Structures are given as C-alpha cells and as structure tokens.
Amino acid sequence: MKFVRTLALGAMAGLVFASSAAQAATVEVKIDNFVFNPQTITVKAGDTVTWVNHDDIPHTVTSKTGLFRSKALDTDDNFSFTFATPGSFAYFCALHPHMTGSIVVEAGQ
C-alpha cells in the first residue's frame, strides 16, 4: 500500500512539473536594420526571450542593469535569457547604443 501511495504521489508531481514546463514560452525578438523587433514585448515570469541577429554586422543584447549581456552576435547568431521575476527590463546594443528595447515580465500563472 505504501508503494502504491508513493507511486501515485510521484506521478502527480510529474504532472504538476509537466504542466508548469508546458506553460513556459519562448518569444523571439529579431535584430534587423539596427532595430529590435518588436521593441517592447510582454512575457510571463519563467518565459525565455531569444534575440536573433539578422543584420550583416554584429550586435549585442545588454541589460541596462547588468542582469544579462550577450557576446557580440554575428549574422544569424542568437542569445536567450529566461526571465524569472516580474518587472520591466530595458536593454540596448552595446555596439550601437541608439538601439533599445524593453521586456515587461508579468507574474506567471
């Protein structure tokens, strides 16, 4: 009986973990023509944002607070960051500081 109860609890824990993982999303921001597109996005806590450089020259993705910083991304390179906590996160390209964007993170469900 103890084994069956442990097995059932383990299965339930697996379902909770699977449903939490299924809710996390990956959102893409394109870097093209010296612009982050979209410039502002809203995601849930736990979501991952992936920036992909489609320009012919390198760019970076650099948080204004130092939370994240990519290496120089060449053409078709990407950088991903998972946002764990709610808030507003401004970023820019360290090579071209006029390029800016922001991520708004809402509480997860």
C-alpha positions in Angstrom: 0.0 0.0 0.0 2.8 2.4 0.9 4.5 1.7 -2.5 1.2 2.4 -4.4 0.8 5.7 -2.5 4.4 6.8 -3.2 4.0 5.9 -6.9 0.7 7.9 -7.1 2.3 10.9 -5.4 5.3 10.7 -7.8 3.0 10.5 -10.8 1.1 13.6 -9.6 4.3 15.5 -9.0 5.4 14.6 -12.6 2.1 16.0 -13.9 2.5 19.3 -12.0 6.1 19.7 -13.3 5.0 18.8 -16.9 2.1 21.4 -16.8 4.4 24.1 -15.4 7.0 23.4 -18.1 4.3 23.4 -20.8 3.2 26.9 -19.8 6.7 28.5 -20.3 7.1 30.1 -23.7 9.9 31.2 -25.8 9.5 34.6 -27.5 11.7 35.8 -30.4 13.0 39.3 -30.9 14.5 39.9 -34.3 17.5 42.2 -34.7 17.3 43.7 -38.2 18.2 47.0 -39.8 19.6 48.3 -36.5 16.2 47.7 -34.7 15.0 45.3 -32.1 11.6 44.0 -33.4 9.4 44.1 -31.5 10.9 46.8 -29.5 8.8 46.1 -26.4 7.3 42.7 -25.5 5.4 41.4 -22.6 6.0 37.9 -21.3 5.2 35.8 -18.2 7.8 35.0 -15.4 9.5 31.8 -16.5 9.4 32.6 -20.2 12.5 32.8 -22.3 13.3 35.5 -24.8 15.6 34.7 -27.7 17.1 37.5 -29.8 18.3 36.6 -33.3 20.6 38.9 -35.3 19.5 39.1 -38.9 21.8 42.1 -39.7 25.1 41.8 -41.6 27.0 43.3 -38.7 27.4 42.3 -35.0 25.1 43.5 -32.3 24.7 42.8 -28.5 21.8 42.4 -26.2 22.8 44.2 -23.0 20.6 44.9 -19.9 20.8 48.4 -18.6 21.1 47.0 -15.1 23.6 44.2 -15.9 21.1 41.4 -15.5 22.1 39.9 -18.8 24.6 40.5 -21.6 25.3 38.7 -24.8 28.5 38.3 -26.6 28.7 40.1 -30.0 26.2 38.3 -32.1 27.2 37.8 -35.7 24.6 37.2 -38.5 22.1 34.5 -37.5 23.6 34.1 -34.0 21.2 34.2 -31.1 21.1 34.9 -27.4 18.5 33.6 -24.9 17.6 34.7 -21.4 14.9 33.3 -19.1 13.1 36.0 -17.0 12.3 34.6 -13.6 10.8 37.6 -11.8 8.2 40.2 -12.8 9.4 43.7 -13.7 10.4 45.9 -16.6 13.8 45.3 -18.1 15.4 47.8 -20.5 18.2 46.7 -22.8 20.3 48.1 -25.7 23.0 47.2 -28.1 26.4 48.0 -26.6 27.9 48.5 -30.0 25.1 50.8 -31.2 23.5 52.4 -28.1 20.7 54.0 -30.0 19.2 50.5 -30.4 17.0 50.0 -27.4 14.2 47.7 -26.3 12.4 46.5 -23.2 10.9 43.4 -21.8 7.9 43.6 -19.4 7.6 40.5 -17.3 4.2 39.7 -15.7 3.7 37.3 -12.8 3.3 33.7 -14.1 0.1 31.7 -13.5 
